[in-house]
Amino acid sequence: MSVKILIPTPLRQYTEKKEVVEIEGKTAGEVLNNLSSKYSNLKKHLYNDDGSIRSYINIYVNEEDIRYLQKEKTSIKDSDIISIIPSIAGGVNVQEHELETKTKIDEIDLTNEEILRYSRHLIIPEVGMIGQKKLKAARVLMIGAGGLGSPVGLYLAAAGVGHLGIIDFDIVDQTNLQRQILHTTKDVGRSKLDSARETISEINPNVKIETYETRLTSENALEIFSKYDLIVDGADNFPTRYLVNDACVLLGKPYVYGSIFRFDGQVTVFQPKDGPCYRCLYPAPPPPGLVPSCAEGGVLGILPGIIGSLQALEAIKLIIGQGVPLIGRLLLFDALKLKFRELKLHKNPGCPVCGEHPTIHELIDYEAFCGITPDAQGLNGRQDQITVEELKSKLDKGEDIFILDVREPHEYEICNLGGYLIPLNDLPERINELDTSREIVAHCKVGGRSAHAAAFLKKAGFKKVKNLIGGIDAWAAKIDRTMPRY
């Protein structure tokens, strides 16, 4: 008996790019074992050394998480579909769990201008004057003013949310413009917060905007979050996701989660007192580098518009107390097929932060928790790295340097250093193409994948291998400014 397994985008590189694989098996565990036997490179991403399924991998049979069925012994039928849901990162009626705002509704009045501006809301019975006053009273904090933050900020401001907070510390880059619609060409080089404030104020001057030009950390998160009723998470890295989750649980704040990668998106609502948290879904993060960022993996420009709009919708539903929010439900979106799927989430009684006996009572070091340390890739600090300036100097002197490019072929076509192309995922099978006696400099786009390549080669016995800091992007920025950047 064979069943269909849906392979998520980050793991398709290990299944010959296949998004659906048919595998035989009578139980979930048997199917997964057969899958990893067929695709050996996938096994290490599914299983720990002791043979257990990794904690950042969730396995669903149809809409149910096998952790809440019979785990790997869950029986499989011909019609079943198995989904593998890695970190990228039943509903409750929101009317029964009213969002508590710091500002009382009876303290809110709408001006004649506001009544005219929001008139299409006011004639909806589910919104009306009361709902619009709730929106004006609400204080919402946005994590990020980028791809997800753009539609969130625009639509929450247009809807009449009275107070918006925005955390970001980046500047507008030309590569942002393909998806970050808060910013325009004239904003390149400006602070994203300055650009966002200006755009949002143009949309609705009635909105009060408070900006925090800082990195969100364990030291400032609780203080900042405490000022707001609702958090909307538009983070692009795992340390921040776990930080946002833990801070919201500790403060009892609901937050709207969204994530994007290439053509795939995820949305849900985590509300500590009513359902699971992010750690219930993903108890542990994936190893650094397994899930590429948008900078390395890419994202379809319109995808954050769709996912961010859904986040804004969920935020508005929570504020006005209408509808059924995505609490306990994970919404998956496949842009290529234009399909939505919904999976049930369960509150984990053993969760270390929201479970019955929590062990996390304060914010921790999330960089360390996610394995992001100076030697996370197994490299020995600065001596195993090289700057673009140092590489340029060596090449100018005629030194024998073997440049190993571990990007994908479509990236190589955009720009390259004339290096030898072996994509990172092909490196184990093609390692015999490399000469251990030569000095090797590995590079990718910005340095993440090549750090893994360099660490792999060192473990395989290569003594003279270095990772190019900043990758080819740094080369284009500092050495060859005629080279295109992407």
C-alpha positions as CSV (number, residue, x, y, z in Angstrom):
1,M,0.0,0.0,0.0
2,S,1.4,3.4,-1.0
3,V,0.4,6.8,0.3
4,K,1.2,10.3,-0.8
5,I,3.7,12.4,1.2
6,L,3.7,16.1,0.6
7,I,7.3,17.4,0.7
8,P,7.8,21.1,1.9
9,T,9.8,23.4,-0.2
10,P,13.0,23.5,2.1
11,L,13.3,19.7,2.0
12,R,12.6,19.1,-1.8
13,Q,16.3,19.6,-2.4
14,Y,16.7,16.1,-0.9
15,T,13.9,14.4,-2.8
16,E,15.0,15.2,-6.4
17,K,12.9,18.4,-6.3
18,K,9.7,16.4,-6.0
19,E,6.9,18.0,-4.0
20,V,4.8,14.8,-3.8
21,V,6.3,11.3,-3.2
22,E,4.4,8.0,-3.1
23,I,5.8,5.6,-0.5
24,E,4.6,2.3,0.8
25,G,3.9,1.6,4.5
26,K,1.2,0.6,7.0
27,T,2.2,3.1,9.7
28,A,3.5,6.7,9.7
29,G,6.8,5.5,11.0
30,E,7.2,2.8,8.4
31,V,6.4,5.3,5.6
32,L,8.9,7.8,6.9
33,N,11.6,5.1,7.2
34,N,10.9,4.0,3.7
35,L,11.0,7.6,2.5
36,S,14.4,8.2,4.2
37,S,15.8,5.0,2.8
38,K,14.8,6.0,-0.7
39,Y,16.2,9.5,-0.2
40,S,19.2,9.0,2.0
41,N,20.2,12.7,2.2
42,L,16.8,13.4,3.7
43,K,17.2,11.1,6.7
44,K,19.5,13.4,8.8
45,H,16.9,16.2,8.4
46,L,14.1,14.0,9.7
47,Y,15.7,11.9,12.4
48,N,18.0,12.5,15.4
49,D,21.0,10.2,15.9
50,D,18.9,8.1,18.2
51,G,16.3,7.5,15.5
52,S,13.6,9.8,16.9
53,I,11.9,12.4,14.7
54,R,13.6,15.8,15.1
55,S,11.6,18.3,17.2
56,Y,11.5,20.9,14.5
57,I,9.8,18.5,12.1
58,N,6.0,17.9,12.5
59,I,4.3,15.0,10.8
60,Y,0.6,15.2,9.9
61,V,-1.7,12.5,8.7
62,N,-4.4,14.4,6.9
63,E,-5.1,17.3,9.3
64,E,-3.9,15.6,12.5
65,D,-0.5,15.8,14.2
66,I,0.8,12.3,14.8
67,R,2.1,13.4,18.2
68,Y,-1.5,13.5,19.3
69,L,-2.5,10.2,17.6
70,Q,-0.4,7.1,18.0
71,K,2.8,8.9,17.0
72,E,4.9,6.8,14.5
73,K,2.6,3.8,15.1
74,T,-0.3,5.8,13.6
75,S,-2.0,3.5,11.0
76,I,-2.1,4.7,7.4
77,K,-4.9,4.1,4.8
78,D,-4.7,4.3,1.0
79,S,-6.6,7.6,1.0
80,D,-4.4,9.3,3.7
81,I,-2.0,12.1,2.9
82,I,1.1,12.6,5.0
83,S,2.5,16.1,5.4
84,I,6.0,17.0,6.6
85,I,5.8,20.4,8.3
86,P,9.2,21.8,9.3
87,S,9.9,25.2,10.9
88,I,10.0,28.0,8.3
89,A,7.5,29.4,11.5
90,G,-9.5,23.7,16.4
91,G,-10.6,27.3,16.4
92,V,-11.9,29.3,19.3
93,N,-14.7,31.8,18.9
94,V,-13.0,35.1,19.5
95,Q,-16.3,36.6,20.9
96,E,-15.8,34.4,24.0
97,H,-12.2,35.8,24.5
98,E,-12.4,39.5,24.0
99,L,-9.1,41.2,23.3
100,E,-8.4,43.5,26.3
101,T,-7.2,46.9,25.2
102,K,-5.3,49.3,27.4
103,T,-7.6,52.1,26.3
104,K,-11.3,51.8,27.4
105,I,-13.9,51.9,24.6
106,D,-16.0,54.4,26.4
107,E,-13.1,56.8,26.3
108,I,-13.0,56.7,22.5
109,D,-14.9,59.1,20.2
110,L,-14.9,59.2,16.4
111,T,-14.7,62.6,14.7
112,N,-16.9,63.4,11.7
113,E,-13.9,63.0,9.5
114,E,-13.3,59.5,10.9
115,I,-16.9,58.5,10.6
116,L,-16.7,59.4,6.9
117,R,-13.3,57.7,6.4
118,Y,-14.5,54.5,8.0
119,S,-18.1,54.6,6.7
120,R,-17.8,51.3,4.8
121,H,-16.9,49.7,8.1
122,L,-19.6,51.4,10.1
123,I,-22.4,50.0,7.9
124,I,-21.2,46.4,8.5
125,P,-23.3,45.2,11.4
126,E,-20.3,43.1,12.8
127,V,-18.2,46.3,13.0
128,G,-20.4,49.3,13.4
129,M,-19.5,52.2,15.7
130,I,-18.4,49.9,18.5
131,G,-16.1,47.9,16.4
132,Q,-14.5,51.0,14.9
133,K,-14.0,52.4,18.4
134,K,-12.3,49.1,19.3
135,L,-9.9,49.5,16.4
136,K,-9.1,53.1,17.4
137,A,-8.5,52.0,21.0
138,A,-6.2,49.2,20.0
139,R,-2.4,49.3,20.3
140,V,-0.7,46.9,17.9
141,L,3.0,46.2,17.7
142,M,4.5,45.1,14.4
143,I,7.8,43.2,14.4
144,G,9.5,44.4,11.2
145,A,8.7,46.9,8.5
146,G,9.6,44.5,5.6
147,G,7.8,42.1,3.4
148,L,5.1,41.0,6.0
149,G,5.1,44.3,7.9
150,S,4.3,46.3,4.7
151,P,0.8,44.9,4.1
152,V,0.2,44.6,7.9
153,G,1.0,48.3,8.5
154,L,-0.9,49.6,5.5
155,Y,-4.1,47.7,6.2
156,L,-4.1,48.1,9.9
157,A,-3.6,51.9,9.4
158,A,-6.3,52.1,6.8
159,A,-8.6,50.1,9.0
160,G,-8.2,52.7,11.8
161,V,-6.0,51.0,14.4
162,G,-5.3,53.9,16.7
163,H,-1.8,53.2,17.7
164,L,0.9,51.3,15.8
165,G,4.3,50.4,17.1
166,I,7.0,49.2,14.7
167,I,10.3,47.6,15.6
168,D,13.0,47.6,12.9
169,F,16.7,48.6,12.6
170,D,17.3,48.1,8.9
171,I,17.7,50.5,6.0
172,V,15.8,50.2,2.7
173,D,17.8,48.3,0.1
174,Q,17.0,48.1,-3.6
175,T,16.4,44.3,-3.2
176,N,13.5,45.1,-0.8
177,L,11.4,46.9,-3.4
178,Q,10.2,43.7,-5.1
179,R,8.0,43.0,-2.1
180,Q,8.2,45.6,0.7
181,I,5.6,48.0,-0.5
182,L,5.9,50.4,2.4
183,H,9.0,51.7,0.6
184,T,9.7,53.2,-2.8
185,T,12.7,53.8,-5.0
186,K,13.3,57.2,-3.4
187,D,13.6,55.5,0.0
188,V,16.7,53.4,-0.8
189,G,19.3,54.1,1.8
190,R,16.8,55.5,4.3
191,S,15.8,54.0,7.6
192,K,12.9,51.6,7.1
193,L,11.2,53.1,10.1
194,D,11.3,56.6,8.7
195,S,10.0,55.4,5.3
196,A,7.3,53.3,7.0
197,R,6.2,56.2,9.2
198,E,5.9,58.5,6.2
199,T,3.9,56.0,4.1
200,I,1.5,55.0,6.9
201,S,0.9,58.6,7.8
202,E,0.0,59.3,4.2
203,I,-2.5,56.4,4.4
204,N,-4.1,57.6,7.6
205,P,-2.8,60.7,9.5
206,N,-5.1,59.7,12.5
207,V,-2.9,56.8,13.4
208,K,-0.3,57.4,16.2
209,I,3.0,55.7,15.2
210,E,5.7,54.8,17.7
211,T,9.0,53.5,16.3
212,Y,11.8,51.5,17.9
213,E,15.0,51.6,15.8
214,T,16.6,48.7,17.6
215,R,17.2,45.0,17.5
216,L,14.6,43.1,19.5
217,T,16.4,41.4,22.4
218,S,15.8,39.6,25.6
219,E,16.7,42.8,27.4
220,N,14.1,45.1,25.8
221,A,11.3,42.8,24.6
222,L,9.2,42.6,27.7
223,E,9.3,46.4,28.2
224,I,8.3,47.1,24.7
225,F,5.6,44.4,24.4
226,S,4.0,45.5,27.7
227,K,2.8,48.7,26.1
228,Y,0.7,46.9,23.4
229,D,-2.5,44.8,23.2
230,L,-1.5,42.6,20.3
231,I,1.7,41.6,18.5
232,V,2.0,40.9,14.8
233,D,5.2,38.9,14.0
234,G,6.9,39.6,10.8
235,A,10.3,38.4,11.8
236,D,12.7,36.7,9.4
237,N,14.8,34.6,11.7
238,F,14.3,31.8,14.3
239,P,15.9,33.5,17.4
240,T,13.4,36.4,17.0
241,R,10.5,34.0,16.5
242,Y,11.2,32.2,19.8
243,L,11.9,35.4,21.6
244,V,8.5,36.9,20.4
245,N,6.7,33.7,21.4
246,D,8.2,33.5,24.9
247,A,7.7,37.2,25.6
248,C,4.1,37.0,24.5
249,V,3.4,33.9,26.7
250,L,5.1,35.5,29.7
251,L,3.0,38.6,29.3
252,G,-0.2,36.9,28.2
253,K,-0.2,38.7,24.9
254,P,-1.8,37.2,21.7
255,Y,0.2,37.4,18.6
256,V,-0.4,36.8,14.9
257,Y,2.3,34.6,13.3
258,G,3.2,34.6,9.6
259,S,6.1,33.1,7.6
260,I,7.1,33.0,3.9
261,F,9.5,31.1,1.7
262,R,9.6,31.1,-2.0
263,F,6.0,30.2,-2.9
264,D,4.9,28.9,0.5
265,G,3.3,30.7,3.4
266,Q,2.0,30.0,6.9
267,V,-0.4,31.9,9.2
268,T,-1.8,31.2,12.6
269,V,-2.7,33.0,15.9
270,F,-1.0,32.1,19.1
271,Q,-3.0,33.1,22.2
272,P,-1.4,31.7,25.3
273,K,-4.6,31.3,27.4
274,D,-6.7,29.7,24.7
275,G,-4.4,27.5,22.6
276,P,-0.9,26.4,21.7
277,C,2.2,28.6,21.4
278,Y,5.0,28.5,18.8
279,R,7.0,26.2,21.0
280,C,4.1,23.7,21.0
281,L,4.3,23.6,17.2
282,Y,8.1,23.7,17.0
283,P,9.8,22.7,20.3
284,A,13.2,23.3,18.9
285,P,14.6,25.3,16.0
286,P,16.2,23.7,12.9
287,P,20.0,23.7,12.7
288,P,21.5,26.9,11.4
289,G,21.4,27.0,7.6
290,L,18.9,24.3,7.0
291,V,16.1,26.7,6.2
292,P,17.5,29.5,4.0
293,S,16.4,33.1,4.5
294,C,14.5,35.0,1.8
295,A,17.9,36.6,1.0
296,E,19.3,33.2,0.1
297,G,16.2,31.1,-0.8
298,G,14.2,33.8,-2.4
299,V,10.5,34.7,-2.1
300,L,7.8,35.6,-4.7
301,G,7.2,39.3,-4.3
302,I,3.4,39.1,-4.0
303,L,3.5,36.2,-1.4
304,P,4.2,38.5,1.7
305,G,1.4,40.7,0.4
306,I,-1.0,37.7,0.7
307,I,0.3,36.4,4.0
308,G,0.7,39.8,5.5
309,S,-2.9,40.7,4.5
310,L,-4.1,37.5,6.2
311,Q,-2.2,38.5,9.4
312,A,-3.8,42.0,9.3
313,L,-7.2,40.3,8.9
314,E,-6.6,38.0,11.9
315,A,-5.5,41.0,14.0
316,I,-8.7,43.0,13.1
317,K,-10.9,40.0,13.9
318,L,-9.2,39.7,17.3
319,I,-9.6,43.5,18.0
320,I,-13.3,43.8,17.0
321,G,-14.2,40.4,18.6
322,Q,-15.8,38.9,15.5
323,G,-15.4,35.6,13.6
324,V,-13.2,32.5,14.4
325,P,-9.5,33.3,14.6
326,L,-6.8,30.9,13.6
327,I,-6.2,29.8,17.2
328,G,-5.2,26.1,17.2
329,R,-5.2,26.1,13.4
330,L,-2.2,26.5,11.0
331,L,-3.1,27.8,7.6
332,L,-0.7,26.8,4.8
333,F,-0.7,28.6,1.4
334,D,0.8,27.2,-1.8
335,A,1.0,30.1,-4.3
336,L,2.0,27.9,-7.3
337,K,-1.2,25.8,-6.9
338,L,-3.2,28.6,-5.3
339,K,-4.3,26.3,-2.6
340,F,-5.0,26.7,1.1
341,R,-4.7,23.9,3.6
342,E,-5.5,23.9,7.3
343,L,-3.9,21.7,10.0
344,K,-4.9,21.4,13.6
345,L,-2.5,22.5,16.3
346,H,-2.5,21.2,19.8
347,K,-1.4,22.7,23.1
348,N,1.5,20.6,24.4
349,P,1.0,20.0,28.2
350,G,4.8,19.5,28.4
351,C,5.7,22.8,26.7
352,P,8.5,24.5,28.6
353,V,6.9,28.0,28.4
354,C,3.1,27.5,28.2
355,G,2.6,23.9,29.5
356,E,1.3,22.6,32.8
357,H,4.7,22.8,34.5
358,P,6.7,25.5,32.6
359,T,10.4,25.7,33.1
360,I,11.0,29.0,31.2
361,H,10.1,31.9,33.5
362,E,12.2,34.6,31.9
363,L,13.7,35.4,28.5
364,I,16.8,33.5,27.5
365,D,19.7,33.8,25.0
366,Y,17.9,33.0,21.8
367,E,20.9,33.1,19.6
368,A,22.5,30.4,21.6
369,F,19.2,28.4,21.8
370,C,19.0,28.4,18.0
371,G,22.7,27.4,17.7
372,I,23.9,30.7,16.2
373,T,27.3,31.0,17.8
374,P,30.7,31.9,16.4
375,D,31.6,28.2,16.0
376,A,28.0,27.0,15.1
377,Q,29.2,25.8,11.7
378,G,32.2,24.0,13.2
379,L,34.6,26.7,11.9
380,N,37.5,27.7,14.1
381,G,36.8,31.5,14.3
382,R,38.6,34.0,12.1
383,Q,41.4,31.7,11.0
384,D,38.9,29.7,8.9
385,Q,37.4,32.8,7.2
386,I,38.7,35.2,4.6
387,T,37.5,38.7,3.7
388,V,36.9,39.8,0.1
389,E,39.8,42.2,0.4
390,E,42.1,39.4,1.5
391,L,40.9,37.2,-1.4
392,K,41.4,40.0,-3.9
393,S,44.9,40.5,-2.6
394,K,45.8,36.8,-2.9
395,L,44.4,36.6,-6.5
396,D,46.3,39.8,-7.5
397,K,49.5,38.2,-6.3
398,G,48.8,35.2,-8.4
399,E,48.4,32.8,-5.6
400,D,46.9,29.4,-6.4
401,I,43.4,29.7,-5.0
402,F,40.6,27.3,-5.8
403,I,37.3,29.2,-5.6
404,L,34.4,26.8,-4.8
405,D,31.0,28.3,-5.5
406,V,28.3,26.4,-3.5
407,R,25.3,28.3,-4.8
408,E,22.6,27.0,-7.2
409,P,23.1,27.1,-11.0
410,H,20.5,29.8,-11.5
411,E,22.4,32.0,-9.1
412,Y,25.7,31.3,-10.9
413,E,24.1,32.7,-14.1
414,I,23.3,36.0,-12.4
415,C,26.9,36.6,-11.4
416,N,30.0,34.6,-10.5
417,L,33.7,34.8,-9.7
418,G,34.6,32.1,-12.3
419,G,34.7,29.6,-9.5
420,Y,34.0,25.8,-9.6
421,L,30.3,25.3,-9.1
422,I,29.1,22.5,-6.8
423,P,25.8,23.3,-5.1
424,L,25.9,22.8,-1.3
425,N,23.5,19.9,-1.4
426,D,25.5,18.1,-4.1
427,L,28.8,18.5,-2.2
428,P,28.8,15.1,-0.4
429,E,28.4,13.2,-3.6
430,R,30.9,15.3,-5.5
431,I,33.6,15.8,-2.9
432,N,36.0,13.6,-4.9
433,E,36.1,16.4,-7.5
434,L,38.1,18.5,-5.1
435,D,41.9,18.4,-4.4
436,T,42.8,18.3,-0.7
437,S,46.2,19.8,-1.4
438,R,44.9,23.1,-2.8
439,E,43.9,26.2,-0.9
440,I,40.1,26.4,-1.2
441,V,37.9,29.4,-0.7
442,A,34.2,28.5,-0.5
443,H,31.5,31.2,-1.2
444,C,27.8,31.5,-1.6
445,K,25.7,34.6,-1.8
446,V,26.3,36.0,1.7
447,G,28.3,33.4,3.6
448,G,25.8,31.1,5.3
449,R,25.8,28.1,2.9
450,S,29.5,28.3,2.3
451,A,30.2,28.2,6.0
452,H,28.5,24.8,6.1
453,A,30.4,23.7,3.0
454,A,33.7,24.8,4.6
455,A,32.9,23.0,7.9
456,F,31.9,19.8,6.0
457,L,35.2,19.9,4.0
458,K,37.2,20.4,7.1
459,K,35.6,17.4,8.8
460,A,36.3,15.4,5.6
461,G,40.0,16.1,6.0
462,F,40.5,19.3,3.9
463,K,43.1,21.4,5.8
464,K,43.3,24.5,3.6
465,V,39.7,25.7,3.3
466,K,38.2,29.1,4.2
467,N,34.8,30.6,4.0
468,L,34.4,33.9,2.2
469,I,32.9,36.4,4.6
470,G,29.8,38.1,3.1
471,G,30.0,35.9,0.0
472,I,29.7,37.2,-3.6
473,D,27.4,40.0,-2.4
474,A,30.3,41.5,-0.4
475,W,32.6,41.1,-3.5
476,A,30.1,43.0,-5.6
477,A,29.7,45.7,-2.9
478,K,33.4,46.2,-2.1
479,I,35.5,44.9,-4.9
480,D,33.7,44.8,-8.2
481,R,30.9,47.4,-8.2
482,T,30.1,46.6,-11.8
483,M,28.9,43.2,-10.7
484,P,25.1,42.8,-10.4
485,R,23.8,42.2,-6.9
486,Y,20.7,40.1,-6.2
